[in-house]
Amino acid sequence: MESTTTLTNSRSQSQDSAAKRRQRRLRWGIAITLWVAGLILLAVTSVLTHNHPGPWPGEVAFSQAVQHLHYWPWIPPLLDFIGTFNNPTPTGIILGILFVGMIMLGWYRQAIFFALTVGIGNFLDTLIGDYVVRPRPSPALVHVDVPLKYNSFPSGHCCHMVLFYGFLLYLSFSKPVRQWRYRWVLIPLQVFAVLNMLLMGYSRIYQGEHWLSDVLAGYLSGALWLALFICLYQLTAHIVERRRAKLSGHATQK
């Protein structure tokens, strides 16, 4: 009787394990399909913009509408602050501080992947911009705060925001942080990160530094590289956990 019960439980566990594996493969299949579709979309729009760099239909009107809206007095300084705060120099300093902080906390893998995500993701985005070489919005068409020449597509600021704040948000919802007693302290920082990502694209158009398609492509580029490195991070964590479990099993047998 006991052997029959044990056999039944074993079969049930085996079926549950097989079902979980099928669900995992399905999720990975959907994720890979969406990622490849996004990469193809980015590649196609990059080629089209390279061949036709001028403003696309409706982009001039959209930028003019954004710039001529009647804003509350505190909104334009906020948009200017977001653009300045997330320029390369201040974000580089913040990146260094966060990297050192993670190392001091013993989050070595998190720190390494955070740096790789931001560094390599921005590098890939720059390569796309160097290929497209789209001119920046012309002061003859829209108001331009700081005249710049090239690499308007995709928006580097938008890509960087998704990479930088996106990976930090991912870590803030990971298991070690969720189990932290004072995790509620991070809520204002999470809100700040989301607002930075959302308002950055609007800020680029408001300041006349990018067209709408530049902003959307920047968000897409950042999302693609962010998703790639999060998957690599999860894969690395899974390999490390399996290795630790195997070593623990060997130690127990001895």
VENGI-V614671 format. One record per pair of residues at least 12 apart in sequence whose ideal C-beta (glycine too) atoms are under 7 Angstrom apart, sorted by sequence separation. I is the first residue (numbers start at 1). J is the second residue. D is the distance in whole Angstrom. If there is no record, write none. Layout:
I:J:D, I:J:D
This chain:
99:111:5, 102:114:7, 136:148:4, 136:149:6, 135:149:7, 136:150:7, 172:186:5, 201:215:4, 99:114:7, 135:150:6, 98:114:7, 99:115:6, 136:152:5, 133:150:5, 135:152:6, 133:151:7, 134:152:4, 172:190:6, 201:219:6, 134:153:4, 130:151:7, 132:153:5, 169:190:6, 129:151:4, 95:118:6, 129:153:7, 169:193:5, 129:154:7, 168:193:6, 128:154:6, 129:156:7, 165:193:4, 125:154:6, 126:156:7, 125:156:6, 165:196:6, 165:197:5, 122:156:7, 125:159:4, 161:196:6, 162:197:6, 161:197:5, 122:159:7, 121:159:7, 122:160:6, 161:200:5, 122:163:7, 121:163:4, 158:200:5, 157:200:6, 158:201:5, 118:163:5, 117:163:6, 118:164:5, 155:201:7, 158:204:7, 157:204:6, 155:204:5, 117:167:5, 114:167:5, 155:210:5, 166:222:7, 158:215:5, 162:219:6, 152:210:6, 152:211:7, 155:214:5, 159:218:4, 163:222:5, 167:226:6, 153:213:7, 154:214:6, 155:215:5, 158:218:3, 162:222:3, 166:226:5, 170:230:6, 110:171:6, 148:209:6, 153:214:5, 157:218:7, 158:219:5, 161:222:7, 162:223:6, 145:207:4, 152:214:5, 155:217:7, 156:218:7, 159:221:5, 163:225:6, 145:208:6, 146:209:7, 154:217:3, 155:218:3, 159:222:4, 163:226:5, 144:208:4, 153:217:6, 154:218:4, 158:222:6, 162:226:6, 143:208:5, 142:208:5, 154:221:5, 91:160:7, 86:157:6, 137:208:5, 91:164:6, 136:209:6, 137:210:7, 63:137:7, 86:160:7, 137:211:6, 67:142:6, 86:161:6, 67:143:5, 64:142:6, 63:142:5, 50:131:6, 53:134:4, 60:141:5, 46:128:6, 50:132:5, 53:135:6, 60:142:7, 49:132:5, 46:131:7, 49:134:6, 46:132:5, 55:141:7, 128:221:7, 125:221:5, 121:222:7, 124:225:6, 49:153:5, 121:225:4, 121:226:7, 117:225:7, 117:226:6, 86:196:7, 117:229:4, 116:229:6, 82:196:6, 86:200:6, 113:229:6, 82:199:5, 82:200:6, 79:199:7, 83:203:5, 113:233:5, 82:203:5, 79:202:7, 79:203:4, 83:207:6, 79:206:5, 109:236:7, 66:205:5, 67:206:6, 66:206:5, 63:205:5, 63:208:7, 63:211:7, 62:212:5, 59:211:4, 59:212:5, 59:213:6, 55:211:6, 56:213:6, 49:213:7, 45:217:6, 42:217:6, 42:220:5, 41:220:7, 42:221:6, 38:220:6, 42:224:7, 38:223:7, 39:224:6, 38:224:5, 35:224:7, 35:227:6
